[in-house]
Amino acid sequence: MNFEQISRDALVAALLSPTAATGIDGDVGTAPIVRDGLPPRWRLKQADRDQLLRQRLSIARELLLRDLAAQMHRGPVLDSPSTLREWLRLRCAGLEHEVFLALFLDTHHRLLVAQELFRGTLTQTSVYPRELVKEALRHNAAALIVAHNHPSGQAEPSRADEYLTQSLKTALALVDVRLLDHFVVGCDAIVSFAERGMV
C-alpha cells in the first residue's frame, strides 16, 4: 500500500486504532476465534487478524522511514551513517525486484529528497545516467548518494555495478554534482563503494 499522501497524524491514528485503516470493523468475524482474555475487538477471524497485522507493520515501517528521513534532512547525511543504512535497509526490505534509489543532497549534504528512479527485475535494473542528471538538476542537488538492492540477498557489488558507478560519477561531474557514495543493499549487509575506495 502507498502511504505517501497520508499525513503522519493519520498514520499514527491508524496504527493505534483498534482496527487500523484496513476496512476491518468490529463486526467482522461473527464467528471469531475466541481467545481467553482478549477484548472483543481482537476476536477476529485469523485472515482478518493477519491482514490487520500486515497493515500495522506497513504503517510502522512508513513511520520509521519518515523519521529517519527527517533526521537526514536536519544534518549532513554522512555524519550519521547508521541512520542512512537503517533507512536503506527498511526501504529495500522484502523487495523481490531491484530498485535504484537516489538521495539528492544540498551543499551541506543534507537530504533534499529521496527518490526511486528505476525499478527492475529479480536480477537487474536498467539505469540511465541522463535521467539521473536531469533529476539532480531538477532538485538543484549539489551531491548525490545512490543505492540499489540485490534481492538475492548478497550485497557484493558486481562488475556492472562498478562500471555504472563510474559512469554516473562522470555524468554528474559534467554538471558539477558530486557522487558521494553508491550502496548495495543485501539481506544482512550493505556495501559502501566509498568505504572501499571505489567512488
N, C-alpha and C positions, 0 to 999 in steps of 0.2 A: 504494500500500500504506500502511496506517495503522501507524505505529511508536509511537504514543503510549504504549502499555502495555509497551513493550520498554525494558529498562534501558539506560543509557549503555554499561555494560561489554559487554552483549550486542551492542549495535550496533557498537561498536569491534571486537569479536571477529569479527563477521560481515564488516565492512569489510576486515579484514586477513587473513581466512582465504583459502586458495587458491580456494575456490569459493563464498564468501559465501552466506548462507542463502537460496538460491533453489530448493532442491530439485535442483540440479545436483550430481552426484557425479563422481568421477574416471572412472567407467566410461562416462559419456555420450560419444557421438561415437566409436564404434568404428571409423568411417571418417573420422577427423578431417581438417581442412585442416591439413597439416603445414607449419610454418614453420621454416626453419633457425634453430637456436639457441634455440628456445622450449622450456622444460621441458614434460614430458608433461601437466601439469595445465592448460596453456594450449592444448593441442591439442584444442580443442572445435569442434563444428560452428559455423558462422557464427551461426545463430539462437541457439544456447546462449551464445555469447560476447556477442551483443547483449543477451540477457536478463540475463546477469551484469553487464554494464556498466550497464544501466538500474538494476538493483538497487543496485549500489555507488554510483551517483550519487545515488539516492534516500536511501541511508543517510548519505552525506556531507552532503547538504542538511539532513537531520534533525539531525545533529550540530551543524552550523553554526547552525541556528535555535535549538537548545538553548543553545549557548554565548553567542549574542547575547542571548537572553532572560535568561540568568544575569547578564550584565553589567547589564541593565536592572533586575534585582532588587536589585543592590547599591547603586545610586545613582540620583539623580533622572534620569528618562528624557531630559528635555530638555537635561541637561548634556552629553549625548553624542548630538547629532542624527545623526551619521553611523552610529552603531550602530542607532538606530531605523530610519533609512532603509534600511540594509542588511537588517535583519530584514524590513521590509515588502517590499522588492524580492524577497528569497528566498521569502517566504511566498506572494507572488502570482505568482511566475514560472511561466509556462506555462499558467496557468489560462485556460480557454476560456469561462468564465462569470464573472459578477460575484459577489464576496463582500463582505460588510460585516463588518469586524473591529472589536472594541473592546478597548482596553488599559485595564484597571482599575488605578488608582493609589492609593497610600496618601497620607497627609497630607504626606509628604516627596516625593511624586511618583515613588516607586519602584514598579516593576511588581509588582502582586499576581498578576494572571493576564491572559493574552491569550486572546481567545475569538472564534471565528467565530460571529456571531449570525444572519446571514441569508445565503442563497445565492439567486442569481437566474439570469437568462438571459444571453445574449451582450450585451445592451444595457441591462438594468435589474435592479434588486433592490428588492423591497418592504421598507422599513424601518419598524418600528413603535416610536415613541418610548416607549410604555408598557412594552414588553418590555425596552428598554434601561434604563429607570429601575428596573424590577424586578431586573435583573441587577446594576446598580450597588449597590442596597441589599443584595442577597444577598451580594455580595463586600465589603460595608462600604467601598466606594470613596469617597475624598474628591474624586477628579478622574478625568477620562477623556480618552483620545485615541481618536478613531475614524478609520477608514480604509476605503476601498474601491478596487477596481481597475477600470480600463477595459480590457477585453480587446482593444478596437480599437487599443490602444497609445497613444492620445492622453491625456495627463494633464490637459488643460484642463477645469476644473470646468464643469458645465452650470448653467443657472438652477435646475433641480430640485435639484442638489447644494447650491447656495447656500441655497435655501429649507429643505431638510432640515436643514442645519447650524443655522440659526436656530431651527427647531422643536425640535431636540434640546437646544440650549443653554437654551431657555426651559423645557422639560420638566424637565431636570436641575436647573436653578436652584430649582425648587419644592421639591426635596428636599435642597438645599444641596450639590449636587455640581457642580463646575466642569468645563465642557468646555474643554480646553486647546487642542486643535487637531483639524483634520479633514484627512487626507491623501488625495489622489487619486493612485493609482499607475498609471503607464503603462509602456510598454516601456523607454524610455530616460530618463524623468523622473518625479519625484514632486513634486506641488504641495502646498504647505502653506497652508491657509487663514489661519493665524495670521501667517505671513510676509507675507501680502497684506492684513493688517488686516481680515479677514472673519470673525473669531470674536470 
